[in-house]
Amino acid sequence: MKKLPKLLCTAAAAGALAFAALPLSACAKNSNELVLRVSNWEEYIDLGDWDDDELIGIDNPYDAEADGIIGLNSMVDDFTEWFNGGDYGFKVKVEYSTFGTNEDLYNRLNLGDKYDLVCPSDYMIMQLMREDKLQKFSSEFFDRNQPDNYYANNVSEFITEKFEEFGGNEYAAGYMWGTTGVVYNPEKVDVEDVKTWNILRNEKYARQVTIKDNVRDSYFPTLGILNSEQLISGEGNADELLNNTDDETIEAALQILKEIKENVYSFETDSGKADMITGKVVANYQWSGDAVFIMDEAEADDNNPTELWYSVPDECTNLWFDGWVMLKDGINGDERKQIAAEAFVNFLSRPDNAIRNMYYIGYTSAIAGDTVHDYLDWNYGLDASEETETETYSYDVSNFFGEGAAPIIVDRATLEIGDNGEINRGRQLFTQYPPENITKRSVIMEDFGDRLSEINQMWINVRCLDVKDFNPAVVWSVVAIVLAGAVAICLYKFRYQIFYRRKENKD
């Protein structure tokens, strides 16, 4: 790595975000400026304040005077300056806020919070589409003849095709995307064991592996285990197998998840990153963006530098994405709001800004194009002008950047290449831009729809005590003991009160 992704936010940066999130409506009342209400994931946009040595040294076609690409101001401030310096005919102020989970955002919407533009994940986009809460992007937004339509002119065709699978291209613009897999220490984990999701319940790694503490991310690899033979052989329909929520499948998943629970070190949301970096665990089920962060940090540890890898199990991977959508309740038929919201998406989709966001948060943008390809080469590629004894490999990225995209020349030792030429495990480049053999077996996990309550009940039974797991005689014995204890306490209190009443009467 020539640069590490910028570490997630310092106190100063967090302060800047808090300032950006302050309501601006009061200011707008005294001006003709339109307030654009935007809500995004926490720590999911460039907040600026980069150090000078963080300059990305590639040509920036959007700023001819710059030496490269760098984030000096927050992306929100830069957008405001860019928009207000244009010829849109009105000024804009951004009321920027954040949310922690898709469910957090959804609950806020149901409680009446108003936003014009939000950035939920795939399944939540599907749910909002189903509930008719989204405003379609305008036809002008997709006009590639307009130079400021950076999204339409630079989004990867791969992302467009994936959005088309669920009819989302009119309603959503891709922001970040990735896969799920297993980050592992190759010195302590056999490569054969990370070829399957079954590593999560492999007793060889008891209390040395972690899994995500949410039902969607845990249900997916569980179905990978349940349908392993069919998925590897290609006999079954992966999309159907990995989105199955019938009663029989849920019950089977429940039993597997109970086995996983007994084997893993923990169910975690964010602590798995630190546990991998410090060596507390040897394998961690992870999203690709955080996997890159983990590998970078472990490698940069001065006291104990460790080379970690990322594996996509042979059965499947969950292809996930976050995308920008406009809300009907927010836009409310206001043409200026829609213009401002689409301009915000376009500004973030300008390749130099997509690079800034990628560098800052460590995830992979849906934006392709020559400038992003240059950044990829600058970040991971070997310098062709320098002599090296390293065995090199031409890593194909055309599945994302399009036909004709030059391969990235890398150290062959950063990839595991099978006898069939396929790559299923690797380091940072592989993690961020998986090869075609990986994306072909990727599956988008759909919204649970009317099966959500059954799935949630299954998860409660996994994470909490499931009465069905206990012998009825034992259960009733415990109940009897508790009741007996409660009766004894009551009798003691009654006798205690009688004693003191008698004492008071004597006195």
N, C-alpha and C positions, 0 to 999 in steps of 0.2 A: 504494500500500500504506500502510495506517495503522500496521501493525506488520510487522516482519520475523519469519519463523519463528526461534525461538531457535537460536543457532548451536550446531552439534554440539560435543560435550561438552568443557568446560574440564577442567583437571587436577583441580580440586576435585570436579567432578561425577563424573569417572572414578573418583576415590577413593571417593566415596560408593557407586558401583555395585560396586566391588571389595569394600567392606565388606558390602554387601547380599548379595553372592554367597558370603560365608563360610559353610561348613557349620554348621548349627545343630543337627545331630543330637545332639551331646553335651549341649547344653542341654536338648533335649527329653527325654532319658533321665531327667532329674531332675524332670520335671513331667508333667502330664496334657495338655500341649499337643501338637497334631498338627503335624507338619512337612509343608508343602506344597512339593514340589519343582517349580519353574517354570523353564523355559529359553526365552529369547527372543533375537531378533536383537540384535546390538550396537547401542547408541545408539538404541533403538527403544521407549523408554518415558520418561515425564516423570520426571526426577531431582530436580525442585524447584529451590529456591534462586533463584527469579526476583527480579529487581530490582523496586522499587516501580513504576517507570515502565512495567513490562511488564503491568500489570493490564489485563485485557480488560474493557472497560467496558460490559458487558451485564448484564441481570438474570439472577441465578442462582437458579432455583426450588428448588435443593437446599440453599441456604444463604441464608436470608432476611436474615441480618445482614451478609452480605458486600457490598462495593461493586461486585463483579464476580467475575471468575474469575482466579485466580492460583495458581501452584504454589509453595508454601512448602516443603513436604516432598516426599520422593520418593513416587511413586505406590504403591510397595510398602509403605512405612511407613503411608501413609494408609489403604490397604486393611486392613492389620493392625489398626489402631485401629478402623476401621469394623466389621470382622468381630467383633473381640473385645468390642465394645460392644453387639453385637446379642444376639439370643436364640437362637443356634444350639445352645447347650447344651455347647459345648466351645470351647477357645481354639486359635488357629492361629499358627504362625510360618512365614514364607516363606523357603525356601532358593532364592534367585534366582541364576541363572547365564545366560551368553550364549553364542551360537555365531556363527560368521562366515559360513557358507554352509549350504544345505540338506544338502549332502553331508557337511559336518562333523558336523551333528546326526545324520544317518543312521549315520555310522561310529561315533559314540559309542554309539548305541543297540545296534549290532551288537557292540560291545566290552563291553556289559554295563552301561553307565551307566543309572541308573534315574531317570526323571522322571514326574511325574504329569500335567503340563500343558506343552505346547510349542506354538510358533507357526511352523510351516513354511509354505512357499509352496504354491500350487495343485497343481503336479505331484507334489510330495512328499506332500501329503495324499492324492492319488490312489494313490500307490504304497503308502503305509501302510495305506490302506483295502484295497487288493488283497491285501496280506500279512496281513490280519486282525489288525492291531496296535492298532486304535483302539477305544476304549470309546465307545458311543453316549451322547449327552446324555440326561438323564432327561426324561420327559414333563412333570415339574414345571417344568423349566427353560423350557419353551415356553408355560407357562400365563400368558396375558396378564392374568389376573385378579389375579395376584400383583404388588403394586406394586414389589417389589425385583427383579423380572425385567426389568431394564433392557434387556437384549439383545432379548428377544422383543418388547418394547413399542416399541423405537426403531430396530431395524435397518431399513435401506432395503429396500423390496420389490424393488428392482432387484438388490440383492445376493442376496436370497433366491432369486430366479428364476435367477440365474447358478449358484448352488450346486446348485439342483435339476437343472441340466443334466447334472451328473456324479454325482448321488445323494449329495451331501455334506451336506445340511442336518441330518441326524441325527448326523453325526460331527464337524462343524466349525462354528465361530462366526466370522464375518468380523471382521477387525481393521483392516487397511489395504488399499487397492486403488488401481489406477490404470491407465494406458496406457503404451505406448512410442511414441516419436516422435523428432523431430529439433529440438534447440535450435539456433537459427541467428541470425546477425547480418544483419538485413534490409538493411543498408547495403553488405554485401559478398556477399550471396547472392541470386540472382534467385528470386523467389517461384515461378516455374514449375519451378525445379529442386528445390524442397523438396516439390513435390506428389507425388513418387515416391521410393521407396526407392533408386532407381538413383543418387541423389546420392552414395551410398557408393562408387560406382566411376566417377563422373563426372570425367573428366580435367581439367575446368575447375577443380576444387577439389583437385587432386593435392597430397597432403601437407598438406591444410588441413581434413580431416574425420577424426573418430575413430569407432571401433566398439567394442562391448563384447568383453572378453577372456574370454568363456565360450561354450560351444558352443550352449546354448539361445538366448541372446539374439542370437547372430549367425546362427543357422540360420533363425530366423523371418523377418527382413527379406530374407534371401537367397531364401527361398521366395516372398516378396512380389515380388521382382524376377523370379523364374523364371515366376511365374503372373500377371504384371502385367495382361496383356490380359484374361484371364478374370475376374480380380477386379474390375477397373474396369468391365467390361461387365456384370458380374453373371451371367455365363453358367455359371460353375462354383460348386460348393459350397465356400465359403470354409473351413469347418471341416475338410473333407477335404483340400483343397489345402494348407492350412497346417499340417497334422499328418501329412503324407505322409512315410513313412520307407522306401519301397521302394528297391531297389538303384539303379534308374534315376534317381530323384529325388536320392538321396544323391550320386551321381556328378555330376549336373548342378550340385548345390549346391556341391560341391567345386570345380568349375571357376570358378563365380562368386565364391566366397570367395577363390580365388587372385587373381582380378582385383581384388577389394576390397583384399586384402592389399597389392598393389602400389600402390594408389592412396591409402590412408589414411595419416594421420600416425602413428597408433598403434592397437593393440588396447589397451584400457585398462579398468580396473575402477573407479577412483576419480579418477584424474588428469585425466580429461576435464572435470571441473567447473572446476578451476583453469585449465586450458588455454583454456576458453571465456571465463572471467571476465577473464583477462589478455590475451585476443585472440590467443593463439598459434595457435588454430584458429578457423574461421569457422562450423563446423557440428559437432554432437556428437550421436550416437545416444544417447538417454537415457531413463531411467524418469521418469515425470511428476513424482514427488515431488522428485527431484534437479533436475529442470528448473526447478521453482519456486525452489529454493534458488539455482540459477545466475542466474536472472533477477533475483532480489532483490539478490544480491551485486553483480552487474554494475551494476545501477541505483544502488546505494548507494556505489559507488566514488567517493570524493571527488576523486581525481586524474583519473579518466577515466570518468565515468558513461556507461553504454552501455545502450541499450534492446534487449534480446534478445527473440526470439519463439519459440514452440513450434508445430511443424507436425506434424499427423498425416497421413502420406501417403495419397493417394487409394485405394491398393490395400487397406490394412487397418491394424489396430493390434492388438497383443497386449494383451488385457485380463488383467492379473495381479492376484493378491490373496494376502494372508497371513492365515491363520486359526488360531484356538486349537483344539487337539485334545487329548483325554485319551488316555493310553496305557494299554492293558490291563495291561502288566507293572508299571506304576507304581501305578495304582488298585488292581489286584489284588483286586477284590471288596469293598474297604473303602468302606462307604457314607459314612463321614465324609469320606474323601478326595474322593469325588465331590462331596459337598456343598460342600466348601471350594474345589475347582477351579471348579465352576460359579459360586460366589459371586465368585471372582476375575474371571472373565469378565464377570459382571454388573456388578461395580464399575467395571471399565474401560469398560463400555458405557454407564454413566450419562452423559448428554450433556455435563455440565460436565467430566467426566474425559476423555471422548473429545476435547473441545476442547483440554484441556490437552496431551494427547498429540499432537494435530495441530499445535498451536502450537510445541511443543518440538522435534518431529522433522521437521516440514514436509510430512508426507504426508497423505493423505485418509482419514478414518475411514469405516468401513462404517455408522456410526451416523448417522441422519437426525434428524428431530424439529424442533420449533419453536426450541429453544435453539441447536442447531447452525445452523439457518437464520439466526437472529439474528447469530451469530458471522460467518457468511459475509457478511451484509450489512454488519456493522460493519467487516469486514476489507477488502471490495472495493467496496461500494456507494457511490454519490455521496450526499451529504447533500441530501435533497429540500428542506430548509428554506432552503438557501443558493442564491442566484441564481448562475447560471453561464452562460457563453457556449458551453460545451462541448456538442457534439451528443451526445445521450444515446441509449442503446439498452436496451431491456428484455430482459435475458438470462434465458431460460427455464431453470429448474432443476427443473421438475416431474418429469422422467424419473428423478431421484434422490430427491427429497423427496416425491413423490407429487402426485396431482391436487389443484389448489387452492393449491399452494405459490406464494407471490408471487414474481414475477421480481425479479432484482437489477438495479437501474438503474446502468449503467456508462457510461464514456466510450466512445463508438462507435469511437474511434481505437484502442482496445485489441483490436479484433477485425477480421478480414478477412471480410467478408460477401459471398458470391458473388451473381451475378445470380439464382440460384435460391433465394436466402435461406439457404443452408446456410453454416455456419461451420466451416472446416477448419484455421484458424490463428488464434492469438491469444496473449494474455499469461497472467498467473497464474490468473485465474478460469477461463478456458477450459481451462487445463492441469489444474487440480484437479477441475473438474466439467464434463467434456466434454458437448456437446449430444447430442441423440438421434441425429442423423445420424452421429456418430462411434461411439457405442456400438453402433449397428446393424451396423456393419462391423467390430466388434471380435471377436476369436477368442481363446478360452482355449487355451493351448498345453498339450497333454496330456503325461502321462508317456510316455517313449520305450519303456517295457516291454522286451520281448525284443529290441528293435532297438538297445538302448543301446550295445552293443559296436561295432556297425557305425557308429553316429553318432560315437562317441568315436574310432574309427580314422580316420574322415574328418577330424575336428578335428585329430588328430595330424599328418595329412598336410598340413593347412593351416598349422599353427603351426610345424611342424618341416620338415626337408628331406624331400621325397618323392622317393625314388629313381626313380620312374617319370618324373619330369620331366626327367631327365638323359639325354643321349645315351650309350648303352652303351659306345661307344668311349672317351668322356671318362671315364666312371666307372672303366673298367678301367685307363685311363692313370693316374688318380689313385691307384687301389689299388696299381699297380705302383710308382709313385713312393714311396708310403708304405712299402711292403715293402722297396724298395731302401734307403731311408733307415734303416729298422730294422736291416737286415743290415749296413750301413756302421757304424752305432753299435756293434753287437755285435763286429764285426771290430776296431774301434778299441779297445774295452775289452779284447779278448783280447790284442792286441799290446801294450797298455799294461801289462797284468799280466805278460806274458812278459818285457818289458824290465826291470821292477823286480825280478822274481825273479832274473834274470841278474845284476843289479847287486848284489843282496843276497848272492848266492853269491860274487861277486868280493870283496866286502868281508869 
